[in-house]
Amino acid sequence: MLKSNQDKQMILLDTSFLLPSLGIEVEKEVMETLSKLVSDDTSLFYSEWSILECSWIAIRQIKGDNYDQSLFRRGLLSITKTEVYNLIQPDPEDYLNALTLYQKGHHDMMDNLLYTTALRKQYRFLTIDYDLSRFISKNQIENIILTPEDI
């Protein structure tokens, strides 16, 4: 029997969790966490901001002669064209709220954008950015963060 979205845990993935699909090496905890996420009870989301950030990482790989274009292309198609990941659409409020987080002291705008988008949608935000998690707690902001330890 198929579950409805209301029964599922909705999770926006930080960029690190998309990198393995693109053939980019990541920390062991990312790989272990991804293997635990495959479930009928979970819907995984990505943002186009993360695809942009993945491209920046690919540029570093190109410069280091460690880039596999065909693997990156297959991964990109897998992320964007299959039903494993779902695209989350940005909203103007996400940008404004991300800037507020910046003003409060968290200067990684990509994380701020992803976090505020997940917060607006009332999804969880899976990240390995423990600085962001501490920042959210310290500033008493609604905490929707999941870390690998939570999975």
C-alpha positions as a printed NumPy array, in Angstrom:
array([[  0.   ,   0.   ,   0.   ],
       [  1.367,   3.451,  -0.916],
       [  1.761,   6.027,   1.809],
       [  0.49 ,   9.55 ,   1.387],
       [  2.834,  12.519,   1.796],
       [  1.147,  13.263,   5.123],
       [  2.484,   9.984,   6.504],
       [  6.012,  10.576,   5.271],
       [  8.922,  12.412,   6.769],
       [  9.9  ,  15.193,   4.376],
       [ 13.638,  15.908,   4.323],
       [ 15.508,  18.597,   2.423],
       [ 19.034,  17.372,   1.767],
       [ 22.076,  19.566,   2.188],
       [ 24.393,  19.576,  -0.815],
       [ 26.755,  16.999,   0.713],
       [ 24.065,  14.354,   0.378],
       [ 23.755,  14.895,  -3.386],
       [ 27.474,  14.685,  -4.141],
       [ 27.772,  10.87 ,  -4.128],
       [ 25.188,  10.653,  -6.935],
       [ 27.471,  12.92 ,  -8.97 ],
       [ 30.538,  10.772,  -8.432],
       [ 32.059,  13.158,  -5.9  ],
       [ 33.687,  11.638,  -2.85 ],
       [ 32.213,  12.553,   0.532],
       [ 32.713,  11.785,   4.206],
       [ 31.901,   8.291,   5.418],
       [ 29.067,   9.596,   7.622],
       [ 27.299,  10.985,   4.539],
       [ 27.401,   7.608,   2.784],
       [ 26.211,   5.764,   5.889],
       [ 23.381,   8.241,   6.404],
       [ 22.248,   7.982,   2.786],
       [ 22.004,   4.207,   3.067],
       [ 19.67 ,   4.627,   6.063],
       [ 17.398,   7.11 ,   4.267],
       [ 16.029,   4.692,   1.703],
       [ 12.553,   4.127,   3.048],
       [  8.912,   4.314,   2.045],
       [  8.437,   6.585,   5.068],
       [ 10.737,   9.326,   3.73 ],
       [ 10.526,  11.776,   0.849],
       [ 13.821,  13.385,  -0.119],
       [ 14.047,  16.896,  -1.521],
       [ 16.78 ,  18.941,  -3.155],
       [ 17.12 ,  22.564,  -4.13 ],
       [ 18.515,  24.049,  -7.31 ],
       [ 20.861,  25.974,  -5.009],
       [ 22.46 ,  22.65 ,  -4.124],
       [ 22.878,  21.794,  -7.801],
       [ 24.67 ,  25.129,  -8.218],
       [ 26.893,  24.354,  -5.234],
       [ 27.626,  20.893,  -6.69 ],
       [ 28.739,  22.641,  -9.884],
       [ 31.184,  24.767,  -7.897],
       [ 32.63 ,  21.59 ,  -6.408],
       [ 32.856,  20.064,  -9.892],
       [ 34.831,  23.129, -11.013],
       [ 37.375,  22.426,  -8.274],
       [ 37.559,  18.831,  -9.505],
       [ 38.109,  19.988, -13.089],
       [ 40.991,  22.17 , -11.929],
       [ 42.438,  19.21 , -10.033],
       [ 41.953,  16.884, -13.018],
       [ 39.631,  14.729, -10.924],
       [ 36.366,  15.254, -12.821],
       [ 34.366,  12.55 , -14.553],
       [ 31.899,  14.339, -16.838],
       [ 29.883,  11.27 , -17.773],
       [ 29.469,  10.258, -14.124],
       [ 28.499,  13.813, -13.14 ],
       [ 25.982,  13.936, -16.018],
       [ 24.407,  10.587, -15.08 ],
       [ 24.162,  11.7  , -11.467],
       [ 22.634,  15.015, -12.405],
       [ 20.015,  13.249, -14.505],
       [ 19.376,  10.826, -11.656],
       [ 18.779,  13.676,  -9.21 ],
       [ 16.647,  15.806, -11.508],
       [ 14.769,  13.286, -13.648],
       [ 13.95 ,  10.337, -11.408],
       [ 11.504,  10.03 ,  -8.54 ],
       [ 14.187,   9.458,  -5.892],
       [ 14.574,  13.177,  -5.224],
       [ 11.949,  15.887,  -5.393],
       [ 12.646,  19.496,  -6.311],
       [ 11.689,  22.1  ,  -3.729],
       [ 10.786,  25.505,  -5.117],
       [ 12.208,  28.681,  -3.547],
       [ 10.058,  31.525,  -2.338],
       [ 11.048,  35.205,  -1.995],
       [ 10.6  ,  34.887,   1.767],
       [ 13.38 ,  32.272,   1.821],
       [ 15.856,  34.867,   0.587],
       [ 14.723,  37.449,   3.127],
       [ 14.845,  34.955,   5.988],
       [ 18.266,  33.726,   4.865],
       [ 19.531,  37.292,   5.002],
       [ 18.151,  37.586,   8.534],
       [ 20.183,  34.527,   9.538],
       [ 23.207,  36.178,   7.946],
       [ 22.599,  39.331,   9.963],
       [ 22.388,  37.226,  13.133],
       [ 25.827,  35.791,  12.403],
       [ 25.607,  32.697,  10.205],
       [ 27.492,  33.677,   7.062],
       [ 27.004,  30.612,   4.854],
       [ 24.213,  31.876,   2.602],
       [ 23.748,  28.513,   0.905],
       [ 22.992,  26.864,   4.243],
       [ 20.812,  29.811,   5.224],
       [ 18.772,  29.49 ,   2.02 ],
       [ 18.345,  25.752,   2.384],
       [ 17.445,  26.002,   6.062],
       [ 14.86 ,  28.768,   5.576],
       [ 13.277,  26.911,   2.662],
       [ 12.94 ,  23.74 ,   4.704],
       [ 11.58 ,  25.751,   7.628],
       [  8.946,  27.429,   5.458],
       [  7.793,  24.051,   4.128],
       [  8.001,  22.482,   7.617],
       [ 10.418,  19.857,   6.326],
       [ 13.465,  18.612,   8.183],
       [ 16.892,  19.783,   6.928],
       [ 19.559,  17.063,   6.845],
       [ 23.067,  18.462,   7.137],
       [ 26.52 ,  17.643,   8.441],
       [ 27.046,  21.325,   9.22 ],
       [ 27.267,  21.203,  12.998],
       [ 28.084,  24.936,  13.102],
       [ 24.66 ,  25.668,  11.636],
       [ 23.03 ,  23.359,  14.161],
       [ 24.788,  25.111,  17.057],
       [ 23.894,  28.529,  15.596],
       [ 20.214,  27.597,  15.366],
       [ 20.17 ,  26.347,  18.957],
       [ 22.155,  29.288,  20.314],
       [ 19.816,  31.794,  18.671],
       [ 16.666,  29.922,  19.736],
       [ 15.473,  29.54 ,  16.156],
       [ 13.041,  26.74 ,  15.389],
       [ 15.227,  23.672,  15.024],
       [ 14.319,  21.458,  12.081],
       [ 17.867,  20.156,  11.606],
       [ 18.677,  16.496,  11.293],
       [ 22.265,  15.334,  11.56 ],
       [ 23.584,  11.874,  10.693],
       [ 23.266,  10.919,  14.374],
       [ 19.51 ,  11.519,  14.146],
       [ 19.009,   9.089,  11.279]])
